[in-house]
Amino acid sequence: MSKKLVFVCVLSIVLLGWSVPILADQTELTTSYKTNATNANVPTNPNPILNQSIIWNNGSTVSGGTAASSQKDTVYPFVSQVADDFQFTQDMLVTDVHWWGYIWNPVQEYDPMPFYIYIYADNGTGNAPTGGGMGDPSPTALATYFFPSVTGLPLDANGFHEYNVNLSPSFTATAGVKYWIAIQAKFPYPPQWGWAQTSGIQLHQAVQGFPLLGMAFWTNISPTIDMAFYLTGEIAQPWPNHKMHFPQLPDLIGWDVNATMPMILADDWQCSQTGWVTDIHFWGSWKDLDQNPTTDDYYTPMPFFILSIHENIPASADTPWSRPGRQVWGWAGEVQGVPSEPPTMESWYDPATGAWNCNDHVPYWRYDFFVANAYPPVDSFFQYEGQIYWLNVSAVNIPEPFKWGWKNTTDHFMDDAVYSGSGPAGPWYPIIEPPRCNWFDVYFNAQGIAQDYGSTNYYGQGWYRYESWTNMWFYDNPFTFERPKHIQLNFNIEPVGPQPTAQFAINWSTPAWDTLGMDRPPLPGENEMLYIGRQVFPVVPGPNTIDFTIPYNPEWVSVDFVATDVMINGWMYHECVGTSLDLAFVITGHAGVPPIKCGDVNNDGVVAVGDVVYLLNYLFKGGLAPVPFNCVGDVNNDNIVAVGDVVVLLNYLFKGGAVPDPNCCTPPWIK
C-alpha cells in the first residue's frame, strides 16, 4: 500500500531493429528445468530461539528433480507462478516459509533476489487456487507478502539455493481449510528462477500457470510433482488475552462507517474476566476521494482519536435500544495505524445521512492503543465480569474532504452499534446495515463459457459451471428465519456475437445447506434440488431491473446465467432486512483485584455526599447495591451494611470524623 505518487517520465527512446544479445547458455523461456540438485534436508528444529516447530512439511528437494518456473518479469513482460496446497487440523499461525529453488537459463548466481509469497484460498474444487484463467491470479490472494531482498544459501555451483523468510504479519490458517502457497521471484529474464520439486505428493499435486507460453492458470504440472517447502509456526491463539464476550474482527467485504467528528460511533461488549483493560484494538479505513479504490486516500497514518468507555443504558419503552451512559474512562491522542490491503472491495456508509458507496476502497488499517505507551499518559480501566460497557470512537482534527470510518464486523453481539452527531450525551441512534453490493462483469462466448472482466467480492474462483447454468456466489449474513432477504439487480446485457442468448436466475443456499455447517456455498456436484433455491426471471438485451425477496435470509446468494455471445455487467444489491451493524474491535487486558475505595458506594472515584444519598436509597428505598461490591458500604467494618455506616460517612464528611475503614472489603466479605 502506498500514498498516491506522481511519476514524471523524463525520456523514453525506443530503438527499432536492435536486438538483445543471447548469452552463451541461454535458451528460450521454459516452464521448467531438469536440475542437477541433490537431496537437501529439513532440519528438526528450524527456529530453536523462538521455539517454533515445523507445522507443515511438504518435503525437501529430490535428487535430479524439476524446477518449475515461478517468476514475475515486468520488463519482458511475463508472469509465471507455481502453487502447492497445505491444510491443518487445527488453527495455526504460520510465521516462516522455507523453500528451495533453482536458477537457470543461464545457470548463474543471482543473489539477493526479490520474492513474492502469495497465500490463496482453494477455488472450491480442492484442485486449484482462486484466480484460474486470469492473466495474473495474485489479486485474488488472501495474503500477499513482498520481500525485496532475500539472500539464498547456495547448495552447489549450479544455481541451487535454499531460502527462508519470516511472514509479518503472520498468517492465521483455519483448521480444515485448504490453502495454496505460491512463491514467485521478481526480476527480469534472463535468467529464470523456478521452485524445486520434492518427492511424493501431499493433498493435490502442484499447479502452474505461464500464459505467455500457453499454460493457463491453474494447470496441473506434468509429469506430476509437488514442491519442496516447509512452514514453521505455532497453534493460533487469536487474541488470547481478550477480555470481552468474543473478539469482533473486521468484515473485509463490509462497511466503514463514518466516525469523523462530529460523528461518534459506539459499540458494546460484555466483560469476560474481572481485571484491567490495558489495550484497545480497532479497525478503520479512509473514504475514497479520487474514484480509484486501490489507492489509500488517508490524511495521516496517525489520526487523533477520542476514545472513551461508558456504562450501559439498557433499552426501555421510551428508547428501545441500549446505548452509552456515564463515562467511566477516556483518552484523546494520536494512534498509530498499521495498513493492510485485502483482495476485496470495501464500502462506505454514513448512517447520519443514509448515504452509502459501493466498492469505495480496498485498503484498511488496524489501530492498536496501548495504555502503557499512551501519550498523554492515562490509567488503565478496571472492568467487572458480566458487566456491559460501551466503547466510543471518533476521529478528530480531520480536515475536509477527508473522512475516516470505523470498520464493521460480522461478529454480532447483543444490540446494534449506535451513532451520535451531537456529542457523547446523544441522542444515540442504532446503526442498521445497508444493502451489500456486488459488481459482476462477464463475457459468455459462443460455447457459453464465462470469462470474468472484473467482478468483485465473489466466492472462490468466481464463475462456477453447473449442469446447465453458470453462476457467481456472494456472501451476505448468517442464515436466519427471522429476517427476509431483499435483492435488487440492475444489469445490462450487450450482444457481441452472431447468436446472442441469455437466461437469468437468482440462486440461494437453502436451509438444508445451512444445517451442514459448510463455510462455503453449494458448489457443482452438490445436490442442487436440495441445497440450491432458484427463481428464473425473463431478461432482454439492454438494461434489466429485478426486485425479489426471499422470506428468510440465506447465507449465500448468486447471479445465474445460461448465455452465449453476450457481455453482462451490473450490480447486485442484497440485504438481510434490518440487520444489526456491529463494529470491529477487541478489548484486551489481564485479570486483577478490583480497586476498592471504602465509602465510594457509587463507584465514581470519590467519597462525597452522593455516596450518602446512594447508601440511604439502598437501605430504605430499594435502590441499587454499593458497587463494585457490597462491602464498600461497610465503612465501619462491622461486616454489615446498615444505618451505622451512613452515620460514619456523615461524620467524616461534615464533622471531621474518622475516615472510612480501609479494610472494609477484607475477607470474609459481607452478604
URBEL-V161155 format. One record per backbone hydrogen bond with DSSP energy under -1.0 kcal/mol. NH is the residue of the N-H (numbers start at 0). CO is the residue of the C=O. If there is no record, write none. Layout:
nh:NH co:CO
nh:NH co:CO
//
This chain:
nh:25 co:22
nh:32 co:66
nh:34 co:64
nh:51 co:46
nh:52 co:232
nh:54 co:230
nh:55 co:230
nh:57 co:228
nh:61 co:196
nh:63 co:36
nh:64 co:61
nh:66 co:32
nh:67 co:194
nh:68 co:30
nh:69 co:192
nh:71 co:184
nh:72 co:77
nh:77 co:72
nh:79 co:70
nh:80 co:208
nh:82 co:206
nh:83 co:180
nh:85 co:178
nh:91 co:172
nh:92 co:233
nh:93 co:170
nh:94 co:231
nh:95 co:231
nh:96 co:164
nh:97 co:229
nh:98 co:162
nh:99 co:227
nh:100 co:160
nh:101 co:193
nh:102 co:158
nh:103 co:191
nh:112 co:149
nh:114 co:146
nh:115 co:183
nh:116 co:144
nh:117 co:181
nh:118 co:142
nh:119 co:179
nh:121 co:177
nh:122 co:127
nh:129 co:120
nh:132 co:216
nh:133 co:130
nh:139 co:136
nh:140 co:137
nh:141 co:118
nh:142 co:118
nh:144 co:116
nh:146 co:114
nh:149 co:112
nh:152 co:161
nh:154 co:159
nh:160 co:100
nh:161 co:152
nh:162 co:98
nh:164 co:96
nh:166 co:94
nh:170 co:93
nh:172 co:91
nh:175 co:87
nh:176 co:173
nh:178 co:85
nh:179 co:119
nh:180 co:83
nh:181 co:117
nh:183 co:115
nh:184 co:69
nh:185 co:113
nh:191 co:103
nh:193 co:101
nh:194 co:67
nh:195 co:99
nh:196 co:65
nh:197 co:225
nh:205 co:224
nh:206 co:82
nh:207 co:218
nh:208 co:80
nh:209 co:214
nh:212 co:209
nh:213 co:210
nh:214 co:209
nh:218 co:207
nh:220 co:205
nh:227 co:195
nh:229 co:97
nh:230 co:55
nh:231 co:95
nh:232 co:52
nh:233 co:92
nh:235 co:90
nh:239 co:236
nh:241 co:238
nh:242 co:586
nh:247 co:584
nh:250 co:407
nh:253 co:250
nh:255 co:346
nh:256 co:405
nh:257 co:348
nh:258 co:403
nh:260 co:394
nh:262 co:259
nh:263 co:419
nh:264 co:392
nh:265 co:417
nh:266 co:390
nh:268 co:388
nh:270 co:386
nh:274 co:382
nh:275 co:589
nh:276 co:380
nh:277 co:587
nh:278 co:587
nh:279 co:368
nh:280 co:585
nh:281 co:366
nh:282 co:583
nh:283 co:364
nh:284 co:404
nh:286 co:402
nh:294 co:291
nh:297 co:295
nh:304 co:332
nh:305 co:393
nh:306 co:330
nh:307 co:391
nh:308 co:328
nh:309 co:389
nh:310 co:325
nh:312 co:322
nh:315 co:318
nh:322 co:312
nh:324 co:310
nh:327 co:308
nh:328 co:308
nh:330 co:306
nh:332 co:304
nh:334 co:302
nh:336 co:300
nh:337 co:365
nh:339 co:363
nh:345 co:360
nh:346 co:253
nh:347 co:356
nh:348 co:255
nh:349 co:354
nh:353 co:349
nh:356 co:347
nh:359 co:345
nh:360 co:345
nh:361 co:292
nh:363 co:339
nh:364 co:283
nh:365 co:337
nh:366 co:281
nh:367 co:335
nh:368 co:279
nh:370 co:277
nh:373 co:370
nh:380 co:276
nh:382 co:274
nh:385 co:270
nh:386 co:383
nh:388 co:268
nh:389 co:309
nh:390 co:266
nh:391 co:307
nh:392 co:264
nh:393 co:305
nh:394 co:258
nh:395 co:303
nh:401 co:398
nh:404 co:284
nh:405 co:256
nh:406 co:282
nh:407 co:254
nh:408 co:581
nh:411 co:409
nh:416 co:580
nh:417 co:265
nh:418 co:428
nh:419 co:263
nh:425 co:422
nh:428 co:418
nh:430 co:416
nh:432 co:578
nh:435 co:573
nh:437 co:571
nh:439 co:569
nh:441 co:567
nh:442 co:450
nh:443 co:565
nh:444 co:448
nh:447 co:444
nh:450 co:442
nh:452 co:440
nh:455 co:438
nh:458 co:472
nh:461 co:458
nh:463 co:470
nh:465 co:468
nh:469 co:560
nh:470 co:463
nh:471 co:558
nh:473 co:556
nh:475 co:554
nh:479 co:552
nh:484 co:549
nh:485 co:574
nh:486 co:547
nh:487 co:572
nh:488 co:545
nh:489 co:570
nh:490 co:543
nh:491 co:568
nh:492 co:541
nh:493 co:566
nh:495 co:564
nh:500 co:563
nh:502 co:561
nh:504 co:559
nh:505 co:534
nh:506 co:557
nh:507 co:532
nh:508 co:555
nh:509 co:530
nh:513 co:509
nh:514 co:510
nh:515 co:512
nh:516 co:513
nh:525 co:522
nh:527 co:525
nh:530 co:526
nh:531 co:527
nh:532 co:507
nh:534 co:505
nh:536 co:503
nh:541 co:492
nh:543 co:490
nh:545 co:488
nh:547 co:486
nh:549 co:484
nh:552 co:479
nh:556 co:473
nh:557 co:506
nh:558 co:471
nh:559 co:504
nh:560 co:469
nh:561 co:502
nh:563 co:500
nh:565 co:443
nh:566 co:493
nh:567 co:441
nh:568 co:491
nh:569 co:439
nh:570 co:489
nh:571 co:437
nh:572 co:487
nh:573 co:435
nh:574 co:485
nh:576 co:483
nh:576 co:574
nh:578 co:575
nh:580 co:430
nh:583 co:406
nh:584 co:247
nh:585 co:280
nh:587 co:278
nh:588 co:240
nh:589 co:275
nh:591 co:273
nh:598 co:631
nh:599 co:596
nh:600 co:598
nh:602 co:599
nh:610 co:607
nh:612 co:608
nh:613 co:609
nh:614 co:610
nh:615 co:611
nh:616 co:612
nh:617 co:613
nh:618 co:614
nh:619 co:615
nh:620 co:616
nh:622 co:616
nh:626 co:600
nh:631 co:628
nh:632 co:629
nh:633 co:630
nh:634 co:632
nh:636 co:633
nh:644 co:641
nh:646 co:642
nh:647 co:643
nh:648 co:644
nh:649 co:645
nh:650 co:646
nh:651 co:647
nh:652 co:648
nh:653 co:649
nh:654 co:650
nh:656 co:650
nh:660 co:634
nh:663 co:660
nh:665 co:662
//
